[in-house]
Structures are given as C-alpha cells and as structure tokens.
C-alpha cells in the first residue's frame, strides 16, 4: 500500500494486487438518515464539486464512524 505525496491526487491510497495498482478514495460519514448513511463522493473546491470518475479512482471506500465499520 502506498500513499500519494501531498493532497494533489484524487485518491487517498494505492494498493498493489500484484497484477495492477488500485487507486482508492476513502470517505467517512457520521450522517445517518433512517436506516442508511450518506457520504459525499465528490471532489473539487466548494461550488465546483464533481463526482469522481473511473479515470480518477478505481475503488471508493465508505467508513461509517458511528458503526466503526
């Protein structure tokens, strides 16, 4: 596993499966709505947020703080 230098990349970690590298973006949430949780899976500055694309990341991981999962 590797972490990109600085905050200039769209992903948080790189995983090496032995066959390829996977770009991983990790988002966390405390916001629960009924029986589900919401994450903000976007990138960019305030007012210019856009969803991540397959060209930017390979895997999106959601960490649910309240469930420690």
C-alpha positions in Angstrom: 0.0 0.0 0.0 1.3 3.5 -0.8 0.0 7.0 0.0 0.3 9.8 -2.6 2.6 12.7 -1.7 0.5 15.8 -0.6 -3.2 16.4 -1.5 -2.8 16.8 -5.2 -4.2 13.4 -6.3 -7.9 12.4 -6.3 -7.2 9.2 -4.4 -6.0 8.6 -0.9 -4.1 5.3 -1.2 -2.7 3.0 -3.9 -3.0 -0.8 -3.4 -0.8 -3.2 -5.3 -2.6 -6.5 -6.1 0.4 -8.0 -7.7 -1.2 -7.6 -11.1 -2.2 -3.9 -11.0 -2.4 -0.8 -8.9 -5.7 0.3 -7.5 -6.4 3.9 -6.7 -8.6 4.1 -3.5 -10.6 7.1 -2.3 -11.8 6.9 1.3 -14.7 8.9 2.6 -16.2 8.9 6.1 -19.6 9.8 7.5 -21.4 10.4 10.7 -24.7 11.4 9.0 -27.4 8.8 9.4 -30.8 9.0 7.6 -33.3 6.4 8.7 -31.7 3.1 8.1 -28.8 4.4 5.9 -25.8 6.7 5.9 -24.8 9.3 3.3 -21.3 10.2 2.0 -20.2 13.0 -0.2 -18.4 11.1 -3.1 -17.3 14.3 -4.9 -14.0 16.1 -5.5 -13.1 19.7 -6.2 -13.4 23.0 -4.4 -16.6 24.5 -2.8 -19.1 25.4 -5.6 -17.2 23.3 -8.1 -17.8 19.8 -6.7 -18.0 16.9 -9.3 -18.4 13.2 -8.8 -15.3 11.0 -9.0 -14.8 9.3 -12.4 -13.3 5.9 -13.3 -10.3 7.8 -14.7 -9.7 9.3 -11.2 -10.2 6.4 -8.8 -10.8 2.6 -9.0 -12.4 2.0 -5.6 -14.5 4.1 -3.3 -14.4 3.1 0.4 -17.0 4.4 2.9 -16.1 4.4 6.6 -19.1 4.7 8.8 -17.8 6.3 12.0 -20.8 5.7 14.2 -20.7 1.9 13.4 -16.8 1.7 13.3 -17.2 -0.1 10.0 
